[in-house]
Amino acid sequence: MTKENFTEILKKLGVSKKEFAEICKISYMTVNNWNDDNRPIPDWVEPFLFYYEKGKTLDELLSIIKKYEKPI
């Protein structure tokens, strides 16, 4: 994953680098220092973002479904 790709995905998800760092419980400086040369983005970041997006989408879907549930 390139830094440009990482930044685009965060933007699409509406998550800043600082928020990403907080979610992952890592230093913002660490995230900010990732680059394409000597400090590549770790391999775990890409699948993490995939599942984060999937979870966010599922939460939105469940919210829509709940809106149309019949009261018992």
Backbone as CSV, one residue per row, in Angstrom:
resi,resn,N_x,N_y,N_z,CA_x,CA_y,CA_z,C_x,C_y,C_z
1,MET,0.844,-1.170,0.000,0.000,0.000,0.000,0.891,1.236,0.000
2,THR,0.595,2.158,-0.891,1.355,3.402,-0.940,0.746,4.420,0.021
3,LYS,1.543,5.435,0.327,1.042,6.486,1.217,-0.137,7.209,0.570
4,GLU,-0.066,7.409,-0.737,-1.155,8.075,-1.464,-2.441,7.243,-1.366
5,ASN,-2.328,5.934,-1.556,-3.477,5.038,-1.463,-4.047,5.054,-0.046
6,PHE,-3.175,5.015,0.941,-3.575,5.068,2.348,-4.368,6.341,2.631
7,THR,-3.867,7.458,2.169,-4.513,8.749,2.379,-5.877,8.797,1.696
8,GLU,-5.965,8.254,0.479,-7.233,8.235,-0.258,-8.282,7.401,0.477
9,ILE,-7.877,6.239,0.980,-8.816,5.370,1.693,-9.303,6.048,2.971
10,LEU,-8.390,6.669,3.715,-8.803,7.382,4.927,-9.809,8.475,4.596
11,LYS,-9.544,9.207,3.525,-10.447,10.282,3.118,-11.821,9.712,2.762
12,LYS,-11.833,8.612,2.016,-13.093,7.958,1.633,-13.885,7.521,2.865
13,LEU,-13.170,7.057,3.893,-13.811,6.598,5.117,-14.175,7.748,6.058
14,GLY,-13.672,8.937,5.767,-13.939,10.081,6.637,-13.164,10.013,7.941
15,VAL,-11.953,9.448,7.867,-11.118,9.275,9.054,-9.799,10.021,8.838
16,SER,-9.416,10.830,9.797,-8.125,11.525,9.698,-7.011,10.582,10.151
17,LYS,-5.776,10.964,9.865,-4.637,10.157,10.327,-4.613,10.109,11.856
18,LYS,-4.965,11.212,12.476,-4.982,11.258,13.939,-6.046,10.298,14.490
19,GLU,-7.234,10.304,13.884,-8.289,9.389,14.318,-7.881,7.935,14.079
20,PHE,-7.244,7.673,12.938,-6.762,6.325,12.642,-5.787,5.869,13.719
21,ALA,-4.868,6.755,14.081,-3.887,6.425,15.119,-4.580,6.117,16.446
22,GLU,-5.584,6.899,16.792,-6.322,6.670,18.037,-7.072,5.342,18.004
23,ILE,-7.724,5.039,16.873,-8.459,3.779,16.725,-7.513,2.591,16.892
24,CYS,-6.325,2.703,16.287,-5.346,1.603,16.300,-4.452,1.610,17.533
25,LYS,-4.603,2.636,18.365,-3.796,2.770,19.581,-2.290,2.799,19.272
26,ILE,-1.956,3.604,18.253,-0.552,3.835,17.924,-0.310,5.339,17.862
27,SER,0.938,5.709,17.924,1.305,7.117,17.916,0.953,7.771,16.579
28,TYR,0.404,8.973,16.658,0.116,9.741,15.451,1.401,9.996,14.672
29,MET,2.482,10.250,15.374,3.777,10.493,14.711,4.196,9.283,13.881
30,THR,3.939,8.090,14.390,4.262,6.871,13.650,3.494,6.837,12.345
31,VAL,2.190,7.084,12.429,1.349,7.074,11.228,1.788,8.165,10.267
32,ASN,2.060,9.329,10.786,2.446,10.457,9.948,3.809,10.240,9.279
33,ASN,4.670,9.449,9.878,6.005,9.215,9.323,6.055,8.078,8.301
34,TRP,4.960,7.336,8.158,4.964,6.286,7.135,5.158,6.919,5.771
35,ASN,5.980,6.268,4.948,6.214,6.776,3.599,6.513,5.616,2.653
36,ASP,6.770,5.911,1.416,7.003,4.868,0.415,8.476,4.483,0.311
37,ASP,9.330,5.128,1.072,10.766,4.876,0.936,11.320,4.009,2.064
38,ASN,11.592,4.627,3.197,12.279,3.889,4.267,11.376,3.495,5.443
39,ARG,10.144,3.964,5.468,9.193,3.591,6.530,7.857,3.220,5.892
40,PRO,7.812,2.056,5.254,6.590,1.681,4.533,5.413,1.449,5.473
41,ILE,4.247,1.596,4.928,3.022,1.343,5.682,2.977,-0.153,5.985
42,PRO,2.773,-0.536,7.230,2.770,-1.961,7.602,1.702,-2.756,6.837
43,ASP,1.986,-4.035,6.645,1.089,-4.914,5.888,-0.293,-5.055,6.521
44,TRP,-0.396,-4.904,7.834,-1.685,-5.095,8.503,-2.675,-3.962,8.234
45,VAL,-2.193,-2.813,7.763,-3.046,-1.635,7.599,-4.110,-1.847,6.517
46,GLU,-3.728,-2.431,5.394,-4.681,-2.618,4.297,-5.868,-3.498,4.697
47,PRO,-5.637,-4.701,5.268,-6.808,-5.486,5.685,-7.583,-4.816,6.822
48,PHE,-6.891,-4.103,7.701,-7.586,-3.388,8.777,-8.577,-2.387,8.194
49,LEU,-8.125,-1.614,7.209,-9.002,-0.613,6.603,-10.162,-1.265,5.854
50,PHE,-9.902,-2.401,5.213,-10.966,-3.141,4.527,-12.053,-3.534,5.513
51,TYR,-11.661,-4.130,6.635,-12.638,-4.571,7.623,-13.263,-3.405,8.382
52,TYR,-12.550,-2.324,8.537,-13.124,-1.123,9.153,-14.251,-0.597,8.272
53,GLU,-13.992,-0.521,6.960,-15.014,-0.058,6.027,-16.209,-1.012,6.020
54,LYS,-15.936,-2.299,6.037,-16.998,-3.300,6.047,-17.866,-3.148,7.301
55,GLY,-17.239,-2.967,8.436,-17.970,-2.787,9.692,-18.794,-1.517,9.692
56,LYS,-18.224,-0.451,9.163,-18.929,0.827,9.097,-20.161,0.703,8.194
57,THR,-20.001,0.013,7.066,-21.109,-0.207,6.138,-22.194,-1.051,6.787
58,LEU,-21.804,-2.083,7.505,-22.775,-2.933,8.189,-23.537,-2.147,9.245
59,ASP,-22.844,-1.303,9.989,-23.514,-0.464,10.987,-24.564,0.433,10.336
60,GLU,-24.233,1.007,9.177,-25.180,1.862,8.463,-26.387,1.054,7.993
61,LEU,-26.142,-0.138,7.478,-27.224,-1.001,7.014,-28.146,-1.395,8.163
62,LEU,-27.567,-1.772,9.287,-28.371,-2.154,10.443,-29.213,-0.985,10.944
63,SER,-28.661,0.205,10.865,-29.396,1.399,11.270,-30.612,1.612,10.370
64,ILE,-30.452,1.396,9.073,-31.555,1.542,8.124,-32.614,0.472,8.384
65,ILE,-32.191,-0.760,8.599,-33.126,-1.856,8.863,-33.911,-1.590,10.136
66,LYS,-33.222,-1.145,11.166,-33.877,-0.881,12.444,-34.956,0.195,12.300
67,LYS,-34.718,1.138,11.428,-35.655,2.239,11.190,-37.007,1.713,10.694
68,TYR,-36.990,0.603,9.970,-38.223,0.080,9.371,-38.768,-1.165,10.067
69,GLU,-38.225,-1.495,11.219,-38.763,-2.630,11.984,-40.147,-2.291,12.510
70,LYS,-41.002,-3.304,12.518,-42.332,-3.112,13.085,-42.247,-3.222,14.599
71,PRO,-42.911,-2.334,15.302,-42.925,-2.466,16.766,-43.764,-3.687,17.165
72,ILE,-43.331,-4.339,18.195,-44.027,-5.546,18.647,-45.082,-5.182,19.659
